[in-house]
């Protein structure tokens, strides 16, 4: 394996799951979009597991060898190689300008490589991917807070650089690590490629994309769908994403009276566009989103979206095709009705303006480049 290291910085990316895996959602998409945007400028070497989230079968990939995937080189590690010795070998082989971690709590793909890199003096950046947000910390809070307090006491993360995806996430990091060296760079989106208006057959088709988990708050979206049905609409609500919490799935099915609810499970990136293509409106009622890929994808595909103000989108100056609101049923129902009544050409025009204002401008690209400067 060769590298044009004289002209391109080498970044070794550690992440639990990567393409063709897709069930872990946002972090995979964040790295894939980053590689697509900057892979010609930066030599990305990605190291990940060789199974998808929650799967017992290996991906159809070669393990322990570098494989070209898009504009990056990827090495898939079976569990037996999730060791300090393996990470030491990888760091010696690749000799990266920087190690880039994409989880706060992962043992094999964050804490372990950081421990080795710190010992070897390899500059390291950590993207916590929303794991310090209030909503995220409300899941298993005692365990997480105890671990974070231990890191404070030991100073285990005092030598690391942090990547905050937003100013909000910067504040979340500073609550636990007040002296942290933090760089803010918004995640990069998929290209703007609007879809034609969905065929109208009298059914209002709502869509949410993300794992079925209480933090996603889909029960609130079900209530919105029911309000629309009560107003005289035939409503279909599709949720695309892995069912991580079976009790939550059953709760949603039980609550979905008067609407057609479809829990469609996870889908590969190649087919996610089809689901947006049939949707009239996207709902993101999450209690916490570090970035909100479903919002960014809605904008890129030219679909209107309503998103909770308990996410980073409360800090964005979006156009009228994006409604960022408190979790109030009446306000959401009215916003949904307004967006559903808008002309499709206006939606695409407004989505284009929001895309280039909020998601992709020269400052965003430059901030990402700065993350990986030698």
One Martini backbone bead per residue (centre of mass of N, CA, C, O) as a GRO file, in nm:
protein
  374
    1UNK     BB    1   0.094   0.037   0.025
    2UNK     BB    2   0.045   0.363  -0.086
    3UNK     BB    3   0.159   0.717  -0.039
    4UNK     BB    4   0.104   1.074  -0.082
    5UNK     BB    5   0.234   1.227   0.183
    6UNK     BB    6   0.361   1.494   0.070
    7UNK     BB    7   0.048   1.606  -0.011
    8UNK     BB    8  -0.111   1.407   0.189
    9UNK     BB    9  -0.277   1.356   0.452
   10UNK     BB   10  -0.292   1.108   0.707
   11UNK     BB   11  -0.595   0.931   0.806
   12UNK     BB   12  -0.694   0.745   1.084
   13UNK     BB   13  -0.994   0.565   1.101
   14UNK     BB   14  -1.211   0.499   1.378
   15UNK     BB   15  -1.477   0.248   1.348
   16UNK     BB   16  -1.708   0.012   1.403
   17UNK     BB   17  -1.863   0.103   1.130
   18UNK     BB   18  -1.869   0.028   0.770
   19UNK     BB   19  -1.875   0.012   0.466
   20UNK     BB   20  -2.149  -0.184   0.391
   21UNK     BB   21  -2.242  -0.090   0.637
   22UNK     BB   22  -2.568   0.067   0.796
   23UNK     BB   23  -2.716   0.033   1.086
   24UNK     BB   24  -2.568   0.284   1.242
   25UNK     BB   25  -2.580   0.526   1.046
   26UNK     BB   26  -2.459   0.834   1.098
   27UNK     BB   27  -2.148   0.778   1.124
   28UNK     BB   28  -2.121   0.651   0.847
   29UNK     BB   29  -2.224   0.896   0.684
   30UNK     BB   30  -2.015   1.098   0.781
   31UNK     BB   31  -1.765   0.953   0.659
   32UNK     BB   32  -1.862   0.920   0.368
   33UNK     BB   33  -1.897   1.227   0.314
   34UNK     BB   34  -1.607   1.307   0.379
   35UNK     BB   35  -1.467   1.135   0.164
   36UNK     BB   36  -1.618   1.249  -0.084
   37UNK     BB   37  -1.513   1.552  -0.034
   38UNK     BB   38  -1.178   1.483   0.074
   39UNK     BB   39  -1.028   1.232  -0.073
   40UNK     BB   40  -0.828   1.406  -0.263
   41UNK     BB   41  -0.673   1.551  -0.005
   42UNK     BB   42  -0.714   1.289   0.177
   43UNK     BB   43  -0.574   1.003   0.340
   44UNK     BB   44  -0.796   0.753   0.398
   45UNK     BB   45  -0.791   0.523   0.681
   46UNK     BB   46  -1.009   0.256   0.757
   47UNK     BB   47  -1.113   0.116   1.076
   48UNK     BB   48  -1.308  -0.186   1.131
   49UNK     BB   49  -1.546  -0.393   1.141
   50UNK     BB   50  -1.694  -0.715   0.996
   51UNK     BB   51  -1.978  -0.608   1.107
   52UNK     BB   52  -2.285  -0.540   1.162
   53UNK     BB   53  -2.519  -0.417   1.345
   54UNK     BB   54  -2.637  -0.704   1.517
   55UNK     BB   55  -2.457  -0.910   1.368
   56UNK     BB   56  -2.326  -1.257   1.306
   57UNK     BB   57  -2.235  -1.190   1.025
   58UNK     BB   58  -2.022  -1.141   0.789
   59UNK     BB   59  -1.902  -0.952   0.573
   60UNK     BB   60  -1.833  -0.914   0.220
   61UNK     BB   61  -1.510  -0.920   0.318
   62UNK     BB   62  -1.184  -0.851   0.368
   63UNK     BB   63  -0.964  -0.932   0.611
   64UNK     BB   64  -0.673  -0.778   0.702
   65UNK     BB   65  -0.705  -0.570   0.453
   66UNK     BB   66  -0.668  -0.351   0.201
   67UNK     BB   67  -0.954  -0.163   0.074
   68UNK     BB   68  -1.110  -0.019  -0.180
   69UNK     BB   69  -1.334   0.269  -0.094
   70UNK     BB   70  -1.352   0.480  -0.298
   71UNK     BB   71  -1.146   0.736  -0.138
   72UNK     BB   72  -1.052   0.477   0.027
   73UNK     BB   73  -0.909   0.280   0.290
   74UNK     BB   74  -1.002  -0.051   0.411
   75UNK     BB   75  -1.013  -0.222   0.737
   76UNK     BB   76  -1.125  -0.539   0.850
   77UNK     BB   77  -1.202  -0.650   1.183
   78UNK     BB   78  -1.195  -0.902   1.371
   79UNK     BB   79  -1.237  -0.960   1.702
   80UNK     BB   80  -0.951  -1.093   1.754
   81UNK     BB   81  -0.821  -0.789   1.655
   82UNK     BB   82  -0.911  -0.626   1.923
   83UNK     BB   83  -0.607  -0.491   1.984
   84UNK     BB   84  -0.325  -0.336   2.083
   85UNK     BB   85  -0.131  -0.472   1.883
   86UNK     BB   86  -0.287  -0.397   1.626
   87UNK     BB   87  -0.277  -0.088   1.663
   88UNK     BB   88   0.026  -0.069   1.664
   89UNK     BB   89   0.067  -0.181   1.378
   90UNK     BB   90  -0.105   0.028   1.227
   91UNK     BB   91   0.049   0.284   1.317
   92UNK     BB   92   0.322   0.194   1.200
   93UNK     BB   93   0.231   0.154   0.906
   94UNK     BB   94   0.079   0.434   0.844
   95UNK     BB   95   0.170   0.693   0.979
   96UNK     BB   96  -0.013   0.916   1.084
   97UNK     BB   97  -0.106   1.242   1.134
   98UNK     BB   98  -0.397   1.116   1.224
   99UNK     BB   99  -0.634   1.026   1.462
  100UNK     BB  100  -0.989   0.917   1.415
  101UNK     BB  101  -1.255   0.928   1.634
  102UNK     BB  102  -1.621   0.784   1.657
  103UNK     BB  103  -1.620   0.758   1.980
  104UNK     BB  104  -1.650   0.740   2.334
  105UNK     BB  105  -1.720   0.420   2.433
  106UNK     BB  106  -1.558   0.251   2.260
  107UNK     BB  107  -1.328   0.014   2.297
  108UNK     BB  108  -1.193  -0.090   2.013
  109UNK     BB  109  -1.255   0.222   1.851
  110UNK     BB  110  -1.130   0.423   2.099
  111UNK     BB  111  -0.992   0.358   2.374
  112UNK     BB  112  -0.768   0.177   2.261
  113UNK     BB  113  -0.636   0.353   2.034
  114UNK     BB  114  -0.583   0.591   2.228
  115UNK     BB  115  -0.389   0.451   2.418
  116UNK     BB  116  -0.177   0.388   2.198
  117UNK     BB  117  -0.139   0.672   2.069
  118UNK     BB  118  -0.048   0.815   2.326
  119UNK     BB  119   0.209   0.642   2.368
  120UNK     BB  120   0.315   0.717   2.055
  121UNK     BB  121   0.234   1.025   1.977
  122UNK     BB  122  -0.046   1.046   1.830
  123UNK     BB  123  -0.246   1.244   1.689
  124UNK     BB  124  -0.584   1.317   1.825
  125UNK     BB  125  -0.931   1.277   1.729
  126UNK     BB  126  -1.262   1.337   1.877
  127UNK     BB  127  -1.592   1.216   1.797
  128UNK     BB  128  -1.884   1.186   1.993
  129UNK     BB  129  -2.163   1.185   1.841
  130UNK     BB  130  -2.368   1.299   2.082
  131UNK     BB  131  -2.287   1.149   2.371
  132UNK     BB  132  -2.319   1.442   2.548
  133UNK     BB  133  -2.603   1.465   2.538
  134UNK     BB  134  -2.886   1.474   2.715
  135UNK     BB  135  -3.034   1.242   2.574
  136UNK     BB  136  -2.799   1.035   2.579
  137UNK     BB  137  -2.756   1.050   2.901
  138UNK     BB  138  -3.050   0.926   2.968
  139UNK     BB  139  -2.907   0.667   2.883
  140UNK     BB  140  -2.764   0.518   3.121
  141UNK     BB  141  -2.661   0.747   3.332
  142UNK     BB  142  -2.485   0.625   3.561
  143UNK     BB  143  -2.271   0.488   3.388
  144UNK     BB  144  -2.178   0.735   3.222
  145UNK     BB  145  -2.113   0.937   3.453
  146UNK     BB  146  -1.903   0.763   3.593
  147UNK     BB  147  -1.706   0.749   3.356
  148UNK     BB  148  -1.664   1.055   3.318
  149UNK     BB  149  -1.554   1.110   3.604
  150UNK     BB  150  -1.305   0.932   3.568
  151UNK     BB  151  -1.179   1.096   3.336
  152UNK     BB  152  -1.145   1.352   3.497
  153UNK     BB  153  -0.957   1.237   3.722
  154UNK     BB  154  -0.732   1.107   3.514
  155UNK     BB  155  -0.692   1.264   3.234
  156UNK     BB  156  -0.736   1.085   2.963
  157UNK     BB  157  -0.833   1.361   2.767
  158UNK     BB  158  -0.609   1.601   2.770
  159UNK     BB  159  -0.452   1.517   2.473
  160UNK     BB  160  -0.704   1.580   2.306
  161UNK     BB  161  -0.896   1.633   2.020
  162UNK     BB  162  -1.200   1.791   1.944
  163UNK     BB  163  -1.507   1.715   1.763
  164UNK     BB  164  -1.747   1.947   1.687
  165UNK     BB  165  -2.042   1.979   1.500
  166UNK     BB  166  -2.121   2.206   1.714
  167UNK     BB  167  -2.175   2.444   1.946
  168UNK     BB  168  -2.342   2.263   2.126
  169UNK     BB  169  -2.129   2.037   2.151
  170UNK     BB  170  -1.913   2.208   2.277
  171UNK     BB  171  -2.069   2.254   2.542
  172UNK     BB  172  -2.092   1.952   2.616
  173UNK     BB  173  -1.788   1.905   2.647
  174UNK     BB  174  -1.726   2.137   2.858
  175UNK     BB  175  -1.884   2.018   3.098
  176UNK     BB  176  -1.660   1.774   3.126
  177UNK     BB  177  -1.417   1.944   2.952
  178UNK     BB  178  -1.308   2.257   3.008
  179UNK     BB  179  -0.997   2.218   2.867
  180UNK     BB  180  -1.066   2.160   2.589
  181UNK     BB  181  -0.973   2.089   2.257
  182UNK     BB  182  -1.184   2.258   2.021
  183UNK     BB  183  -1.341   2.174   1.709
  184UNK     BB  184  -1.556   2.321   1.465
  185UNK     BB  185  -1.750   2.092   1.244
  186UNK     BB  186  -1.962   2.035   1.014
  187UNK     BB  187  -2.117   1.807   0.872
  188UNK     BB  188  -2.136   1.646   0.573
  189UNK     BB  189  -2.325   1.620   0.296
  190UNK     BB  190  -2.505   1.533   0.062
  191UNK     BB  191  -2.583   1.592  -0.234
  192UNK     BB  192  -2.766   1.797  -0.432
  193UNK     BB  193  -3.070   1.591  -0.526
  194UNK     BB  194  -3.360   1.629  -0.633
  195UNK     BB  195  -3.680   1.513  -0.625
  196UNK     BB  196  -3.955   1.433  -0.740
  197UNK     BB  197  -4.266   1.444  -0.703
  198UNK     BB  198  -4.490   1.269  -0.563
  199UNK     BB  199  -4.736   1.069  -0.606
  200UNK     BB  200  -5.084   1.137  -0.616
  201UNK     BB  201  -5.345   0.925  -0.420
  202UNK     BB  202  -5.454   1.053  -0.126
  203UNK     BB  203  -5.190   0.994   0.034
  204UNK     BB  204  -5.016   1.058   0.323
  205UNK     BB  205  -4.656   1.058   0.336
  206UNK     BB  206  -4.461   0.960   0.597
  207UNK     BB  207  -4.118   1.017   0.735
  208UNK     BB  208  -3.865   0.818   0.903
  209UNK     BB  209  -3.505   0.820   0.988
  210UNK     BB  210  -3.422   0.562   1.211
  211UNK     BB  211  -3.394   0.428   1.494
  212UNK     BB  212  -3.572   0.227   1.715
  213UNK     BB  213  -3.606   0.462   1.979
  214UNK     BB  214  -3.686   0.666   2.234
  215UNK     BB  215  -3.502   0.913   2.138
  216UNK     BB  216  -3.681   0.952   1.865
  217UNK     BB  217  -3.993   0.996   1.927
  218UNK     BB  218  -4.228   0.846   1.745
  219UNK     BB  219  -4.490   0.882   1.909
  220UNK     BB  220  -4.527   1.175   1.825
  221UNK     BB  221  -4.561   1.120   1.520
  222UNK     BB  222  -4.810   0.947   1.547
  223UNK     BB  223  -4.988   1.178   1.657
  224UNK     BB  224  -4.969   1.350   1.403
  225UNK     BB  225  -5.089   1.146   1.208
  226UNK     BB  226  -5.364   1.135   1.358
  227UNK     BB  227  -5.441   1.429   1.315
  228UNK     BB  228  -5.450   1.410   1.004
  229UNK     BB  229  -5.666   1.190   0.995
  230UNK     BB  230  -5.887   1.353   1.146
  231UNK     BB  231  -5.882   1.575   0.902
  232UNK     BB  232  -5.915   1.349   0.640
  233UNK     BB  233  -5.667   1.173   0.605
  234UNK     BB  234  -5.467   0.948   0.446
  235UNK     BB  235  -5.219   0.765   0.642
  236UNK     BB  236  -4.863   0.714   0.599
  237UNK     BB  237  -4.608   0.564   0.817
  238UNK     BB  238  -4.259   0.560   0.779
  239UNK     BB  239  -3.994   0.354   0.924
  240UNK     BB  240  -3.639   0.381   0.880
  241UNK     BB  241  -3.488   0.127   1.074
  242UNK     BB  242  -3.362  -0.016   1.329
  243UNK     BB  243  -3.464  -0.238   1.588
  244UNK     BB  244  -3.348  -0.170   1.912
  245UNK     BB  245  -3.651  -0.152   2.043
  246UNK     BB  246  -3.910  -0.365   2.092
  247UNK     BB  247  -4.095  -0.207   2.284
  248UNK     BB  248  -4.118   0.043   2.106
  249UNK     BB  249  -4.245  -0.097   1.864
  250UNK     BB  250  -4.500  -0.192   2.014
  251UNK     BB  251  -4.599   0.084   2.100
  252UNK     BB  252  -4.641   0.193   1.814
  253UNK     BB  253  -4.839  -0.018   1.710
  254UNK     BB  254  -5.055   0.031   1.931
  255UNK     BB  255  -5.090   0.352   1.870
  256UNK     BB  256  -5.165   0.307   1.548
  257UNK     BB  257  -5.452   0.455   1.510
  258UNK     BB  258  -5.579   0.533   1.183
  259UNK     BB  259  -5.307   0.423   1.060
  260UNK     BB  260  -5.024   0.352   0.855
  261UNK     BB  261  -4.773   0.146   0.991
  262UNK     BB  262  -4.416   0.123   0.895
  263UNK     BB  263  -4.164  -0.106   0.985
  264UNK     BB  264  -3.877  -0.141   0.767
  265UNK     BB  265  -3.611  -0.108   0.857
  266UNK     BB  266  -3.321  -0.139   0.727
  267UNK     BB  267  -3.117   0.040   0.476
  268UNK     BB  268  -2.937   0.092   0.223
  269UNK     BB  269  -2.806   0.368   0.074
  270UNK     BB  270  -2.909   0.291  -0.221
  271UNK     BB  271  -3.237   0.294  -0.105
  272UNK     BB  272  -3.316   0.553   0.059
  273UNK     BB  273  -3.416   0.738  -0.173
  274UNK     BB  274  -3.688   0.595  -0.225
  275UNK     BB  275  -3.829   0.689   0.036
  276UNK     BB  276  -3.814   0.991  -0.022
  277UNK     BB  277  -3.967   0.978  -0.299
  278UNK     BB  278  -4.259   0.896  -0.146
  279UNK     BB  279  -4.249   1.150   0.026
  280UNK     BB  280  -4.404   1.444   0.167
  281UNK     BB  281  -4.294   1.406   0.476
  282UNK     BB  282  -4.061   1.481   0.737
  283UNK     BB  283  -3.989   1.335   1.062
  284UNK     BB  284  -3.801   1.484   1.361
  285UNK     BB  285  -3.865   1.410   1.710
  286UNK     BB  286  -3.611   1.423   1.859
  287UNK     BB  287  -3.425   1.448   2.170
  288UNK     BB  288  -3.151   1.390   1.992
  289UNK     BB  289  -2.910   1.564   1.770
  290UNK     BB  290  -2.600   1.616   1.640
  291UNK     BB  291  -2.725   1.649   1.329
  292UNK     BB  292  -2.933   1.509   1.124
  293UNK     BB  293  -2.954   1.333   0.849
  294UNK     BB  294  -3.257   1.347   0.776
  295UNK     BB  295  -3.256   1.649   0.730
  296UNK     BB  296  -3.030   1.672   0.519
  297UNK     BB  297  -3.164   1.475   0.316
  298UNK     BB  298  -3.424   1.626   0.273
  299UNK     BB  299  -3.292   1.874   0.152
  300UNK     BB  300  -3.130   1.729  -0.079
  301UNK     BB  301  -3.419   1.592  -0.189
  302UNK     BB  302  -3.667   1.793  -0.159
  303UNK     BB  303  -3.787   1.785   0.146
  304UNK     BB  304  -3.994   1.834   0.385
  305UNK     BB  305  -3.944   1.937   0.741
  306UNK     BB  306  -3.983   1.826   1.082
  307UNK     BB  307  -3.812   1.950   1.380
  308UNK     BB  308  -3.670   1.943   1.667
  309UNK     BB  309  -3.546   2.177   1.917
  310UNK     BB  310  -3.362   1.929   2.053
  311UNK     BB  311  -3.161   2.018   1.832
  312UNK     BB  312  -2.933   2.167   1.621
  313UNK     BB  313  -3.163   2.314   1.447
  314UNK     BB  314  -3.205   2.556   1.649
  315UNK     BB  315  -2.926   2.704   1.520
  316UNK     BB  316  -3.060   2.733   1.247
  317UNK     BB  317  -3.109   2.915   0.928
  318UNK     BB  318  -3.378   2.829   0.785
  319UNK     BB  319  -3.604   2.764   0.569
  320UNK     BB  320  -3.950   2.697   0.505
  321UNK     BB  321  -3.891   2.373   0.459
  322UNK     BB  322  -3.807   2.413   0.768
  323UNK     BB  323  -3.934   2.297   1.085
  324UNK     BB  324  -3.844   2.424   1.407
  325UNK     BB  325  -3.983   2.269   1.703
  326UNK     BB  326  -4.152   2.221   1.953
  327UNK     BB  327  -4.312   1.955   2.137
  328UNK     BB  328  -4.601   2.038   1.981
  329UNK     BB  329  -4.878   1.920   1.841
  330UNK     BB  330  -5.013   2.169   1.718
  331UNK     BB  331  -4.763   2.291   1.577
  332UNK     BB  332  -4.700   2.040   1.401
  333UNK     BB  333  -4.968   2.014   1.255
  334UNK     BB  334  -4.956   2.291   1.118
  335UNK     BB  335  -4.684   2.256   0.976
  336UNK     BB  336  -4.762   2.009   0.811
  337UNK     BB  337  -4.993   2.143   0.655
  338UNK     BB  338  -4.824   2.368   0.525
  339UNK     BB  339  -4.614   2.186   0.375
  340UNK     BB  340  -4.825   2.010   0.214
  341UNK     BB  341  -4.929   2.284   0.052
  342UNK     BB  342  -4.682   2.315  -0.100
  343UNK     BB  343  -4.500   2.369  -0.364
  344UNK     BB  344  -4.261   2.175  -0.511
  345UNK     BB  345  -4.084   2.403  -0.633
  346UNK     BB  346  -4.053   2.560  -0.370
  347UNK     BB  347  -3.918   2.341  -0.207
  348UNK     BB  348  -3.663   2.313  -0.383
  349UNK     BB  349  -3.568   2.605  -0.365
  350UNK     BB  350  -3.553   2.618  -0.053
  351UNK     BB  351  -3.362   2.376  -0.017
  352UNK     BB  352  -3.124   2.498  -0.171
  353UNK     BB  353  -3.081   2.738   0.016
  354UNK     BB  354  -3.037   2.572   0.277
  355UNK     BB  355  -2.803   2.400   0.188
  356UNK     BB  356  -2.598   2.646   0.127
  357UNK     BB  357  -2.634   2.783   0.414
  358UNK     BB  358  -2.618   2.519   0.629
  359UNK     BB  359  -2.430   2.272   0.487
  360UNK     BB  360  -2.276   2.409   0.212
  361UNK     BB  361  -1.980   2.581   0.246
  362UNK     BB  362  -1.663   2.698   0.254
  363UNK     BB  363  -1.648   2.693   0.568
  364UNK     BB  364  -1.711   2.394   0.613
  365UNK     BB  365  -1.475   2.277   0.453
  366UNK     BB  366  -1.247   2.421   0.608
  367UNK     BB  367  -1.312   2.300   0.886
  368UNK     BB  368  -1.250   2.009   0.801
  369UNK     BB  369  -0.957   2.049   0.718
  370UNK     BB  370  -0.856   2.150   0.998
  371UNK     BB  371  -0.888   1.881   1.153
  372UNK     BB  372  -0.633   1.747   0.953
  373UNK     BB  373  -0.405   1.905   1.020
  374UNK     BB  374  -0.067   1.854   1.093
   0.00000   0.00000   0.00000
